[in-house]
Amino acid sequence: MTEISRNDGPLFLFQLSGAGYPGPGGPGELSATAEAAVRGYLARRPDATVVVLGEGLGTGFRRLDNGRLTWLSVLPPGDAAARRLLLPDGPRRRTVGRPGPGADWPALVDAPERGVVVAVPGTPAGLPAGAVRELVAVCAARFPGGALVVDALPRWAAAVARSARRHPAVAAVRALPLATGRRAAGRSRRWLRWPSRTVVCEVRFAARDAA
């Protein structure tokens, strides 16, 4: 189930636990391609905050942790409580619960000047075009110099994201094919049943002093 609210606040989008296509570690995870995009951002900004919207019980922190990043998992309150029970918060990793309407998740990011990469795991239906546009606009306004990685977008929705390059705060947009072949061979069978016409979209935002 995916919840999208546009009431009196920035986009709030959650993929609830177990609802989406499985990534490297199971449902709710980022795909290998999306994780590679996040890792690429961290190579440039190793002290950045990684914000994952709706990762459920995802374990991406274990694979992407460079010893310096901060990890913020944003979920509906009930899912956040379950995640904290099974994956307790640590010094650089925390889970927060936020209700949908008027969600203020961008304000939860400490020290955004160190860098912010927002990641959204894949969902069975992808994201509506309006949700993609709004998420780009929110991140562009709140996280200059940051990046947005949206997993498993249908190609038509990816085209909407690519059109974001016309936004004055967007520096670059890339559509990346999902990993296939040997790297995907050992993943769960459901991972191999992702629709073939999906991509991972990475949007990079210009630093404010570069505007």
C-alpha positions in Angstrom: 0.0 0.0 0.0 1.2 3.5 -0.8 -0.1 6.5 0.9 0.2 9.9 -0.7 -1.1 13.1 0.9 -0.9 16.6 -0.4 -2.9 18.2 2.4 -1.4 21.3 3.9 2.2 20.2 3.6 4.9 18.7 1.4 4.6 15.4 -0.3 4.3 12.4 2.1 4.8 9.1 0.4 5.2 5.8 2.2 5.5 2.3 1.0 4.3 0.3 3.9 6.3 -2.8 5.1 6.3 -5.6 2.6 4.2 -3.7 0.1 6.6 -3.1 -2.7 8.9 -5.1 -5.0 11.8 -6.7 -3.2 15.2 -5.2 -3.5 18.5 -6.9 -2.4 17.2 -7.9 1.0 13.5 -8.4 0.4 10.3 -6.3 0.2 10.6 -2.6 0.9 14.3 -2.5 0.1 16.0 -0.3 -2.4 17.1 -2.2 -5.6 20.8 -2.8 -6.2 20.7 0.0 -8.9 19.2 2.5 -6.5 21.7 1.6 -3.8 24.5 2.2 -6.3 23.1 5.7 -7.0 23.0 6.4 -3.2 26.5 5.1 -2.8 27.7 7.3 -5.6 26.3 10.4 -3.8 28.0 9.3 -0.6 31.3 9.0 -2.4 31.1 12.7 -3.0 29.4 13.7 0.3 30.4 11.0 2.8 28.9 12.9 5.8 25.5 13.2 4.1 22.1 12.2 5.5 20.3 9.4 3.7 16.6 9.7 4.1 14.5 6.7 3.1 10.8 7.2 2.8 8.9 4.0 3.6 11.6 1.4 3.7 9.7 -0.8 6.1 12.2 -3.3 7.6 14.8 -2.5 4.9 18.4 -3.1 5.9 20.1 -0.7 3.5 22.0 1.0 6.3 24.1 -2.2 6.7 25.1 -2.2 3.1 25.6 1.5 2.6 27.1 2.6 5.9 30.5 4.3 5.3 31.1 5.0 9.0 30.2 8.7 8.6 26.7 9.0 7.1 23.5 9.6 9.1 20.5 7.4 8.2 16.9 8.6 8.7 14.0 6.2 8.0 10.6 7.9 7.8 7.5 5.7 8.2 3.9 5.9 9.4 3.8 5.8 13.2 2.8 2.1 13.5 5.4 0.9 11.1 8.0 3.1 12.7 7.3 1.5 16.1 7.7 -2.0 14.6 10.9 -1.1 12.8 12.4 0.4 16.0 11.5 -2.8 17.9 13.3 -5.0 15.4 16.0 -2.6 14.2 16.7 -0.3 17.2 18.1 3.2 16.6 21.8 3.7 16.8 24.1 6.7 17.0 23.8 7.4 13.3 20.6 5.7 12.4 17.1 6.5 13.6 13.5 5.8 12.6 10.8 8.4 12.9 7.1 8.1 12.6 5.1 10.8 10.9 1.3 10.8 10.0 0.5 11.5 6.4 -1.4 14.9 6.2 1.0 17.8 6.4 4.0 15.6 7.1 7.1 17.6 8.0 9.8 15.0 7.2 12.2 17.4 5.5 12.5 19.3 8.8 13.8 16.2 10.5 17.1 16.4 8.6 19.9 17.7 10.7 22.8 19.6 9.1 21.5 19.4 5.5 24.5 21.4 4.4 26.5 18.2 4.8 24.5 16.7 2.0 21.1 14.9 1.7 20.1 12.0 -0.5 16.4 11.1 -0.4 15.6 7.5 -1.5 12.1 6.0 -2.2 11.9 2.2 -2.6 9.9 0.8 -5.5 6.2 0.2 -5.3 4.1 -2.2 -7.5 2.3 0.6 -9.3 5.1 3.1 -9.4 4.4 6.7 -8.5 1.8 9.0 -10.0 3.2 11.7 -12.2 2.0 14.4 -9.8 3.7 12.7 -6.9 7.0 12.6 -8.8 6.8 16.3 -9.6 6.0 17.3 -6.1 8.7 15.2 -4.6 11.2 16.8 -6.9 10.0 20.3 -6.0 10.1 19.6 -2.2 13.7 18.2 -2.4 14.8 21.0 -4.7 13.6 23.6 -2.3 14.8 22.0 0.9 18.0 20.2 -0.1 20.2 22.3 -2.4 23.2 20.2 -3.4 21.3 17.0 -2.6 19.9 14.2 -4.6 16.7 12.2 -5.0 16.6 8.5 -6.0 13.2 7.0 -6.9 13.2 3.3 -7.4 11.4 1.3 -10.0 9.6 4.0 -11.8 7.5 3.0 -14.9 9.2 4.5 -17.9 6.3 7.0 -18.4 6.8 8.3 -14.9 10.5 8.4 -15.4 9.9 10.6 -18.4 8.1 13.0 -16.0 11.1 12.9 -13.7 13.5 13.6 -16.5 11.4 16.6 -17.4 12.4 18.0 -14.0 15.7 19.1 -15.6 13.8 22.2 -16.6 13.5 23.1 -12.9 16.0 25.9 -12.2 17.3 24.0 -9.1 17.9 20.7 -10.9 21.5 20.1 -12.0 21.1 16.7 -13.7 18.6 13.8 -14.1 19.5 10.2 -15.0 17.3 7.2 -15.7 19.1 4.0 -14.7 18.1 0.5 -15.8 17.4 -2.0 -13.0 20.3 -4.4 -12.4 19.9 -7.7 -14.3 22.0 -10.7 -15.1 24.6 -12.2 -12.7 24.1 -9.6 -10.0 20.3 -10.3 -9.9 20.6 -14.0 -10.3 20.9 -14.7 -6.6 18.0 -12.5 -5.5 14.6 -13.7 -4.6 12.3 -15.0 -7.4 10.0 -12.0 -6.9 12.9 -9.7 -7.6 13.1 -11.3 -11.0 9.5 -10.6 -11.7 9.8 -6.8 -11.7 8.2 -5.3 -14.8 10.8 -5.0 -17.5 9.9 -1.4 -18.4 11.0 0.2 -15.1 13.9 2.3 -14.3 15.6 4.0 -11.3 15.5 7.8 -11.6 18.2 9.9 -10.0 17.8 13.7 -9.7 20.7 15.9 -8.5 20.0 19.4 -7.2 22.3 22.4 -7.7 24.0 23.8 -4.7 22.5 27.1 -3.7 25.7 29.1 -4.3 25.7 27.7 -7.9 22.4 29.2 -8.8 
